[in-house]
Amino acid sequence: MVLLDLTMPSMDCFEVARHLRNDSPGKPRMHIVALTGRGQEINRQETTAASFDGHLAKPANDVELREVLSAARRLLT
């Protein structure tokens, strides 16, 4: 699982997610979750459209983090 911030200094976060997805053919699907200060509905829609598997707004609480970890674990089984 990758926790990816949407605000990055040199590369667009959506480009990073595309690279992660495209650079692992034949491997299990990587679970990518946004962990960001951008918590507006438009930001959630953007990450959903970019095939992120989840979106956590900072500061993420332990219940939300456990939910995304459980979802990632289900993908592996």
N, C-alpha and C positions, 0 to 999 in steps of 0.2 A: 504494500500500500504506500502511496505517495501523498503526503500532505503538501499542497502547493499553494504558495501565497500568490494572490493576483497582482500584487504590486512588486515588480522586480526591476532592478536597476538597468539591466542591459538587454534582456530578452523578454518578449511578450509571453505572459503565462500561458496563453492559448497555444502559442507556437511550441512551447515546452511540452504541453500535453499532447499535441499532435506528434512530436518527435518520440515521446515515450510510447505512444500507441503504435506508431509505424515502425519503430526500430526493434520491435520484439515479435516478429512473425514466428509462428510455430510454438510460442511460449504461452503459458496461461495469461489470460487477460489481466492487465495491471489495473488495480483499483486506485483511481485518482480522485482525491477530495480537495476542494478549495478550503484553505484555512486563511481567513482574510479579515481585514477591518471593513471590507465592503459587504454590508449585510442587507442592502436594499433589495427589494423584489426584482428589480431590473438586473442586478448582479447575479441573483440566483437563476434567472432566466438565461443569462449569458452562459453561465457554467453548464447548465442543463443542455443548452443548444450545442455547446462544445464537447459534449459527451463526458463531462465530469460525472463521477458516481455519487458525489455528495457536495455539500456546501456548508461549512461551519464558519460562523461569524466570531471574530475574536472579541472578548475572550470566550473560548468554547468551554462549556461546562463538562463535567465528567460524564453525565448521562448522554449528552450528544456524542461525545467521543466514543463511548462504549457502543453506541448504536452503529456508528460507521465502522468500527472494528468488527462488530458482529456481522455486518453486511459483507465485509471483505472476507471474513472467515467462511461464510456460506458459499462464496464463489470458489473457494479452494476445495470444498468437499463435493 
